[in-house]
Structure formats: C-alpha cells, structure tokens
Amino acid sequence: MWKRTWQLPVFLLALSVAVSSVAADQWQGKRAAVVFIYDDTLNVHLDKVAPALDAHNFKGTFYLAVGYPNFQARLDAWRALANNGHELGNHTMFHPCEGGMPGREWVSKERDLSTWSVARMVDEITMTNTMLQVLDGKTKRTFAYTCGDTKAGGESFVAPIKQLFVGARGVKAELQSPQQVDLFDIRSVVVAGQSAQQLTAMVDEAIAAGGLLVFLFHGVGGEHPIDVALESHNALLDYVRAKQQQLWVAPMVDVAEYIQAAQAQSK
Ligand SMILES: [Zn+2]
C-alpha cells in the first residue's frame, strides 16, 4: 500500500524566468496562462478543491492514479468532475517511482521504477488511459510523471509515451512562452506550504513575463505531506479571478493543445 510519506526531490520557491521577448496576448488572447493541477487522487480534491474551482468558474486538471483506493471508491464523483469540464489526467495506475535513493524509502519493491522495463511502464500508462476513457469518454489528455521520474530501468520512457498524450507535466519551476514550452516537460511549481502572498506574487511574475504558470498541488488543507492551507489555495483563486483580464485559466490538456498548434504554426 502506498505510504503518504514521500516528498518531491526539489522544492523551488523562486520561479526562474525563461521568457525573453514577450509578444503581447500570446496566450489565447491573454497576457499569461495559469493551470491548476492536483496530483494523487485525494478526497480533498473532490470535497474542497472542486467546489472552490467551480465557485470561481475555473477548470483544473486532476492527475489520477487509478489503482488508488480513492479512485475505485469514488468513481461517480470523478466522472462528475470530468462531466463538469475538469480534466482527468493520467498519473499511472500504481504510482511507481524510482526507489533506492534518499527520501524514497517509501517506494515498495513492486513499485520501484528502477527495476521496471520501459515496456512495463508504457503498458501501465496505456491501461490507465483506457480506464480514464471509460470514465470520461475522452481520447485526449495529459500525463504527469510520478515523482517527476522519466526513466524505467534506467531508460527514458518519454519518447514511447508521446503518441499517448498531448503533453506531460514535469517538476521544474519555470515560466515559459508558448514557443519555449517542451510539451513533454511542461514546467510546474510545486505548492508546498507557501503563503497566499507568495503564491499570488508568482501570478504577478507570470503576468510580467507573459509565461505559463502551472500550480502543482497535492494536499490542500491536509491529506498529503506536500500540503498547503485551503485558505491560501482559495486566496490564490480569488487573486487569479481578479486578474482574469490578463490571464487564461484552463485545464492542462487545453493549454497543451494550444501550445502544440502555436508551435506547429511557427514552423
Ligand atoms: Zn504523484
């Protein structure tokens, strides 16, 4: 059974800004883009986060590990979330991660990516897509690397999964323009204990830079060691809504499709 004792290897508070020259209104007619994503199939995402997003008229992306008990126990609720316009993203079935390194003691032998093959990981991810499609009927979605890991048995599985997704989320914190984004390493900011003020400051940075800002949440008011207060989360939503004239807020799959089209057009 998965133990909730892990941490991501890096915690970056300061965003690095890669955006150099900024074209105005390059994000669906807005200055910058914001994506809210929620990892690991938590009850709090259904019970607290989704109502908060809906109250602000925002749609987010929920990266589900479909082998987790919270997926099976609440199938109807996850389906309702998708019907409501949120993206159900792929976060594998059983959340395998590379073990055998400091901070990864919680990774079980059976779910240690360092002992898996690329083929096994691709099978796992493919089956997860099938299960999510049964639930939401969608054939396009995005992936989130578990623990940010991109290798199985020491080999990269990034290229083999490209045909399965519009894009995949990584864990480097950076603001980028549509042209700069690597669709299979979409940058994100891990939200872990920041204050509302620290989070809203990043929104201002994104607007100034004209970049894509992805907030990666796990626990929101509990249920995961990587956590942020519900009040800070909701204050962030308030702030983004207040700045909505300058911000495009959408699920990851919509933003990834937009980037894909923008990059294809410029070739
Ligand atoms: Zn995860």
Boltz pocket constraint, residues with backbone or C-beta under 6 A from the ligand:
constraints:
  - pocket:
      binder: B
      contacts: [[A, 39], [A, 40], [A, 91], [A, 95], [A, 145], [A, 146], [A, 147]]
      max_distance: 6.0
